[in-house]
């Protein structure tokens, strides 16, 4: 499926990740992990602003009390984009010499589901955690090399969880009231069936799971039963994550990276590292904020 691809007027990222639409701000936030940068794009004005960060970020989420919850590789922080003020939050119980934070997503109760990856990306020592609004952290699942994107089915009974390496997507039974998962199984196995590695993901209003496929040069949509539906080719080989945004959630934003590309590949991919926009022909769903709604 070929559709027009637009480019946001913003500096390219070495490792663009974590796109998150904030209806409150009418803006898309995303990060450059390597460049330690936080971006904010407001479609109404076409303006992009950047903030330099003291730590390598992993993800960013609107906070119910205002401002942002910033996930860094080795911690958490509250961040005020306007004032550029950062307040670190202690995270006991994790050995960051072994595992570091990666991607995450918030559920409807304001809890943050947050995965880790092995520090050297070689051993299955990463985990999936649940962080409650009062900043209590509980391990929910383990045994991952690189935990990545998270999303829920429309009925909120299934949690999808990407493991970029070796390359599969899991599904869990999700207990929304208790904030717990069980019955982990493989939803999608990469390798012979799909090229590249799965990374960030999101759900559309019809229940389709959109996945950025690194080294696959596309984003792909999977049906709730795990069947491949369609993909959208991109002018970059390493898309990293996806998020619906815009006031009506009809625009699909795609982050990408230049990390690991040779000089010759960079010359052939002038849009690598840029934030892209595509019309996927379907709308998305509003992402919950972290914390208890006032």
Buried (B, 14 or more C-beta within 10 A) or exposed (E): EEEEBEEBEBBBBBBBBBBBBBBEEBBBBBBBBBBBBBBBBEBEEEEBEBBEBEBBBBBBBBBBBEBBBBBBBBBBBBBBBEEEEBEEEEBEEBEBEEBBBBBBBBBEBBBBBBBBBBBEEEBBBBBBBBBBBEBEBEEBBBEBBBBBBBBBBBEEEBBBBBBBBEBBBBBBEBEBEEBEBEEBEEBBEBEEEBBBBBBBBBBBEEBBBBBBBBEBBBBBBBEBEEEEEBBBEBBBBBBBBBBBBBEEBBBBBBBBBBBEBEEEEEEEBEBBBBBBBBEBEBBBBEBBBBBEEE
